[in-house]
Each structure stands twice: as C-alpha cells, then as structure tokens.
Amino acid sequence: MSNKISKTDTQLAATGRPKRRPAHTVSYPPERASTILFPTYEDFTSGDRPLLYGRFGTTTHRAFEQSIAALEEATYVHLAPSGLAAITLTIIALSAPGSHVLVTDNAYDPVRGFCDRLLNQLGIDTEYYNPRTGKNIEQLIRPETTVILAESPGSLTFEVQDIPAIAKVAAQKSVPLLVDNTWAASYFFKPLTAGAAISILSATKYIAGHADCLLGTIATNDASLSVKIGRTLRQIGSNVSSDDVFLAHRGLRTLAARLPVHERHGLALAKWLSERPEIATVLHPALTSHPDNALWKRDFTGASGLFGFILKPCDEQQVAAFCNSMTYFGMGYSWGGFESLLIPTPPQKYRSTVPWTHNGTLMRVHAGLEDVGDLVNDLDLAFAAFNAAKDTKG
Ligand SMILES: Cc1ncc(COP(=O)(O)O)c(C=O)c1O
C-alpha cells in the first residue's frame, strides 16, 4: 500500500493544515491582517517574503489555496472576492484592447453584463457561442481571440459542453479555455485533467456550502497564465477576507460528504417532477431524457443538486401560488448551500446566439440536505396551490 495521499476525499480532509509547533488547531485559523511585521531588517529586505501585506493574503489564504490545488489537480491557485470576480478578472488578465473573447451563450448572466458593458468599453469584443458547438468552436477562433469561456452544465439551462473537444481545439490554437466549473465543484468533473487551461469555481456555492460567504477560485497548471492572473489581481487591489477563506476552507472539508447527498436528493426530486402532469420538461443532465446525458455520463462522475424544470404554459398567479406555498424551499439567488432553493428564472433574457424557445416558466431547483420525503411533500403541496390558483374563468 502506498503512503502517498492520492484520493480526492483524503486530500479534502488532509491538505492545507500544515503541522505547527508546539501544537496546533485542526482547522487553520483566520489570520487577519493589513500590516505584516518583519522582525529584522534582513527579513524586511529579503527577496523571499512569503507574506508581505494583508491584501496579498495570509497563511490562511495559502492553506486554502493548497487544498483547492489538491481538489483541482492544479499547481497554481488564485483567490478572488467572488465567483464573478474570478471570471471577470481572469478575462481582463488575459485580454487587451482589440481582443476577441468567446463566451458560451448559457454563461452565468452577470458575466454577460460584464462582457457587454465593461469589456466593450475596454475595446474587447465578445462573441457568444452555442454551448453545444463542441469542436466546431474552431471556426469561431480568430487570431485576436484571447479567451474561451465555458460553463458546463449551464447553471440556468443545463446544457453540457464537450469540454475535452473544446479544450483540444483551444490548445491547438493556443487560446486558454476557462471553465466555470461551479456546478460540478471540481469534484464530479476536473476541467484541468480534461485539457482546459483554467478552472474557475464560485466557492460561494458547494465549497463553502453554507450560504454565508462569497469567494472565487482560479486554478491552472500553466505558469505564464498564473503570472498574468496573479499580477492583475494584485494591480487591481483584489482582496479576500481571511474570515471568508476560513469559512470556505471549513466547508471544503465536508464537500465529499455533502455532494453525494445533494446528488441523491436532486435526482430523486428530478425523477418525481418528471412524472408531474404540470411539467413540460425536467432539465437534469443525469436523466436519460436529457439531450446531453451521454456526454455527462462520459465526462462526469456524479451530479450536484442543481437542476431545472419547465412548467407547461400557465398563469403567473399559479407560479406565485406555487412559490408562496413552499416551506422548505427558499427563494433567493445563489445555490450550493445546505438548504433547498427554488426560483423562477427567465433564460430568454440572457440569450443572443441560441434563442430559448420553451414557452413555459423555467424553475431552478437546488436540492438541499433536508429529508427528501419532506422536500417531495413540499413540492406536492406547492402543486396543489398551483392547480387551485388556475384561472378557470378565462
Ligand atoms: C455558474 C455560476 N458561476 C459564477 C457565479 C458567481 O458566483 P458568486 O456569487 O460567488 O460571484 C454563480 C452565482 O450564482 C454561478 O451560478
């Protein structure tokens, strides 16, 4: 038997907590700092200063980065104040006026706001591509293309992208492929091992896991990309609080225990919802009815708890009655915490290349850790309220 730590679950428990003399706490504590003190002139003027100033992080940050590196199978990890900032600052780091960036049409919608306004203002052109384009992405790559952004599965509409095929073309063309891998939490799918240059997580979601902090992680094995990203984060003054890093690191310790429960509950709800007469389609990549199920099976080792369903056309007051009847499902943005969530969302507003053609309301579900029977019961009662609110007059 090898004594090397190799399995992700072991690494999630064992990494990022170095031994400290003469004894130490199990969890790495939140070391808060602006000023870092150097005991001697020699230490202050040394070229090798692992800690410099609070904005660049403390030992708390370094410990968490080590754990994310293990999760991502990455050499270099950078932290950003949110998942959105991790995506936007990476795009800025790798682009310049005149650049062209390719962004999947199902990207998390605030990324589109950033591309359409700030990037546009900086003279950087965004082209939205069909998430199902696969290796045909090649036809869209121009000499001035600096980044390809993928998000798989899309966190509203759940298309699975052929990341290995896109990564292959991107590598041939020397364009970094950046994957927003928040859905799989780099537990059920690892973009770097599939050939992507950069994996990004909103650690706000499953990594932190308790809906109580915001954080983004950027992981790569490419030294020159890491230098560019690190420099941009420093120049922009990006900073992450030690307390948030502490919370995210604590959450990461139980990721391997939580995700399979989210998966089981998500699948149970998705299957139950598939039988409901009020529903047109359930969008869950692990269901055989999902158009990308074969791709999901090929590339992923599991599913998280986030999925969607489309109601058959109905009145708005029915959707309101459904939502107002829920007890355990909360209504609010974000996901990946211990709790169940359900919101109506309008994906048609965030599309430009592949129009969203479904005419029923899309509901996004996050299956939490509550008893799944209680969750089913909650939805059952919500459908009763939904049906009772149907306008029978018109
Ligand atoms: C897929 C995806 N990426 C990125 C983000 C942004 O993360 P944050 O809220 O940490 O900025 C979100 C947030 O909902 C998301 O769903």
The ligand as a Gaussian input file, in Angstrom:
#p B3LYP/6-31G(d) Opt

LIG

0 1
 C      -22.339000      29.151000     -12.519000
 C      -22.016000      30.343000     -11.671000
 N      -20.834000      30.933000     -11.823000
 C      -20.481000      32.011000     -11.108000
 C      -21.344000      32.552000     -10.191000
 C      -20.924000      33.777000      -9.429000
 O      -20.517000      33.439000      -8.166000
 P      -20.510000      34.493000      -6.949000
 O      -21.900000      34.608000      -6.480000
 O      -19.557000      33.870000      -5.995000
 O      -19.990000      35.767000      -7.527000
 C      -22.590000      31.981000      -9.991000
 C      -23.520000      32.555000      -8.994000
 O      -24.665000      32.209000      -8.882000
 C      -22.948000      30.852000     -10.750000
 O      -24.158000      30.267000     -10.628000

